[in-house]
Amino acid sequence: MSYKVLFPALRHGTVPCLAPLSCLTDSDEPENESKGLKFGAADYIRKSIHVSPLKARIDVHVALLRAEQNEDDVESLMTRII
């Protein structure tokens, strides 16, 4: 399935997906990478895949998501205090 169809469906469906989405492709065209990122991809990964860099990319996205959630928690707490 194309990211052009899948990403909007995930983001704007009945239960929106808030997790970072990544494109996994065998395309080497820079134009396709730009399109994937414009459609909402947090990352664009080209085949062939090596496990160590893939795990590092996933770890970065998880850390960013956790930091964002912690920031929201702190903001919510500050709103209640003030």
PyMOL commands that set and color helices and strands:
alter all, ss='L'
color gray80, all
select helices_A, chain A and resi 3-12+30-38+51-81
alter helices_A, ss='H'
color red, helices_A
select strands_A, chain A and resi 21-25+41-46
alter strands_A, ss='S'
color yellow, strands_A
deselect
rebuild
show_as cartoon
